[in-house]
Amino acid sequence: TPREMHLVDLCTRQAVDYIENAQLYAQLREADRRKDEFLAMLAHELRNPLAPLSNSLHTLRLCEELSPAAHHVREIMERQVQHMVRLVDDLLEVSRITRGKIVLRKEPVELLTALGSAVEASRPLIEAARHQLHIDLPGYPLCVEGDAVRLSQVITNLLNNAAKYTEEGGQIWLAARREGDSAIISVRDAGLGISAEMLPKIFDMFSQVDRTTRRAQGGLGIGLTLAKSLVQMHGGTIEATSAGVGQGSEFLVRLPLALRSLPVIHSPSVVS
Ligand code: ADP
């Protein structure tokens, strides 16, 4: 009957759609896999010439006969090579993350110590921009089970971003506290802020508000992706808030505390 013919036609079209979608999905997955492979290869290839370049510049630094002009050029080259090394390292890290190649070396970590090394690592950027860093840490320990180097890397990243996306001479706050069975770390700035539209996207890979070369500190839009993955690998969460452009931003990292830093709950004594 015509009605049956119509139904057969409908089913056939849906089956064709389904097959086409499945093929498209397989193609996209393959393209995604090849993109990850390409990123890994690119990062390795770019890194190879950087090591000898960096070493040669270091040798030049020890050379006393350099004229002031040559010394100036060497300094510029050294800064640019360092920047390049950072970018390539970020690329390598992200390609490791997407391929599940990052392994944490977990041990009991006193967060306040990890925060201390993050402050040290980001100090050059903060000082270069003449920002003021206010630190508010608790007088009690915050112990988590984690990888001290990676945790410190997450906070360094947030502090560096606070420094990068704040006009010179700005204010940055680093605070930590305990909330229930979690440690909360807050990195806040009174800088450029993030629009409501951009806020949900900033943790996505290669996502940046300003892609122009005017950016003072060019990055690849990888730092926050990496930070989020690392925090999640520690069983934690990371979120960003901002009242909008020009209103500053706050990044909150929540990490589960290790049992030993939680208060001991005494069970009622047994009366026999
Ligand atoms: P990158 O800094 O290399 O661009 P990130 O992944 O660290 O990459 O950050 C992604 C984007 O999020 C940045 O390009 C910037 O637009 C925005 N962003 C991150 N931190 C801040 C901040 N503290 N204030 C304003 N914008 C920020």
Boltz pocket constraint, residues with backbone or C-beta under 6 A from the ligand:
constraints:
  - pocket:
      binder: B
      contacts: [[A, 157], [A, 158], [A, 161], [A, 162], [A, 165], [A, 189], [A, 191], [A, 192], [A, 193], [A, 194], [A, 202], [A, 204], [A, 207], [A, 208], [A, 209], [A, 210], [A, 217], [A, 218], [A, 219], [A, 220], [A, 221], [A, 222], [A, 223], [A, 224], [A, 225], [A, 248], [A, 249]]
      max_distance: 6.0
